[in-house]
């Protein structure tokens, strides 16, 4: 597969984060959620907008925060 970013919602990203051991640590209202993994203390912020596709730049930032490539991310979808 190419390195093209998949069109995903926040719900799909959160599902992948949970599979990777990230847990919700806090949520700012209903718009943003902070996820952290205790094993390496990595954290990321996921914007919560139900039903909307995350922007490419936002997904890229999340993947950078959790040190995951696009190809690895696709395997967890």
LINZIKA-V976848 format. One record per pair of residues at least 4 apart in sequence whose C-alpha atoms are under 7 Angstrom apart, sorted by the first residue. I is the first residue (numbers start at 1). GAP is how many residues later the second one is. If there is no record, write none. Layout:
BEGIN
i | gap
I | GAP
I | GAP
END
This chain:
BEGIN
i | gap
3 | 67
3 | 68
5 | 51
5 | 65
7 | 46
8 | 4
8 | 5
8 | 45
8 | 46
9 | 4
9 | 42
9 | 43
9 | 44
9 | 45
10 | 4
10 | 36
10 | 37
10 | 38
10 | 39
10 | 44
11 | 4
12 | 4
13 | 4
14 | 4
15 | 4
16 | 4
16 | 60
16 | 61
17 | 4
17 | 5
18 | 4
18 | 5
21 | 16
22 | 13
22 | 14
22 | 15
23 | 12
23 | 13
23 | 14
24 | 9
24 | 10
24 | 11
24 | 12
25 | 9
25 | 10
25 | 11
26 | 7
26 | 8
27 | 5
27 | 6
27 | 7
28 | 4
28 | 5
30 | 18
31 | 16
31 | 17
31 | 18
32 | 13
32 | 14
32 | 15
32 | 16
33 | 12
33 | 13
33 | 14
33 | 15
34 | 9
34 | 10
34 | 11
34 | 12
35 | 8
35 | 9
35 | 10
36 | 5
36 | 6
36 | 7
36 | 8
37 | 4
37 | 5
37 | 6
42 | 23
42 | 24
43 | 22
43 | 23
44 | 18
44 | 21
44 | 22
54 | 4
54 | 5
55 | 4
56 | 4
57 | 4
58 | 4
59 | 4
60 | 4
61 | 4
62 | 4
63 | 4
63 | 5
63 | 6
64 | 4
68 | 4
68 | 5
69 | 4
70 | 4
71 | 4
73 | 4
END
